[in-house]
Amino acid sequence: MPKQTTDVDRLVGIRITALRKARGMSQTALGNAVGVTFQQVQKYEKGQNRVGAGRLREIARLLEVPVSAFFEESESRASTQEDVFGFLSGNGAIDLLRAYAQIDDEQMRRDVLALVRSAARLAQAHDRSPPADPA
């Protein structure tokens, strides 16, 4: 009977995705560096396939993090970290953070944050509004 992937495998995958994107590395580049195809990297990142210990060690080396970065340290921090890593794996999240980090002026940073928060509120209000009557 083949082994099933677990929540830990999915958590490791989420973290690989976030850390890879933070390094600006493509799935192809990571796969080439560890000797697998980009499709295999996709499967690791989705938690569909388990990452072997040796390969995970190599991925950690390439992403310049300790192997422990892929695992939860405590139960209380696990859901928070999963939320953060899940957020970082979203389209544009790393780009947004990089652009924000390039802003030196504190007032401009506050203004950008206010703008993003306003956009988020508008999006939530739009999602909650009833559909327009087609009549």
C-alpha positions, -999 to +999 in steps of 0.1 A: +000+000+000+016+034-010+022+059+017-002+089+018+009+124+021+001+142+054-005+177+067+032+179+074+040+172+038+016+200+028+031+223+053+066+216+040+054+223+005+039+256+015+071+266+031+092+255+001+070+277-021+073+308+001+111+305+006+117+297-031+097+328-041+114+349-015+147+340-032+133+348-066+139+313-077+117+295-103+105+259-098+126+250-128+158+264-113+151+247-079+144+214-097+175+216-118+196+223-087+183+193-068+180+169-098+142+168-104+118+183-129+098+214-122+067+192-122+082+173-093+089+206-075+052+215-081+042+182-065+064+189-035+050+224-031+014+212-033+021+184-008+012+157-034+046+141-030+068+137+000+103+153-001+130+128+010+153+138+038+184+142+016+165+162-010+150+184+017+184+191+031+196+201-004+166+224-009+173+240+025+209+246+015+199+262-018+173+284-001+198+293+026+177+282+056+180+254+082+160+222+075+140+231+106+125+261+087+102+236+070+087+223+102+066+237+129+084+246+162+054+245+184+017+239+181+008+275+191+030+289+163+020+263+137-012+279+124+003+314+124+033+302+105+011+283+081-009+314+075+022+335+069+038+309+046+005+304+028+002+342+023+037+345+010+030+318-016+002+339-031+007+356-064+024+389-060+029+387-022+067+386-024+068+413-050+046+435-029+068+430+002+100+437-019+085+469-033+074+480+002+108+473+017+124+496-010+105+526+004+127+544+028+103+572+038+083+562+068+053+585+060+052+570+025+052+535+040+023+544+062+005+559+032+011+527+011-002+506+040-033+527+043-039+524+005-036+487+006-059+484+036-085+506+018-083+484-013-088+453+009-119+468+026-133+478-008-127+442-021-144+427+010-174+451+006-176+442-031-175+405-023-204+409+003-226+430-019-255+412-036-253+407-074-269+433-095-304+427-108-300+418-145-335+433-153 
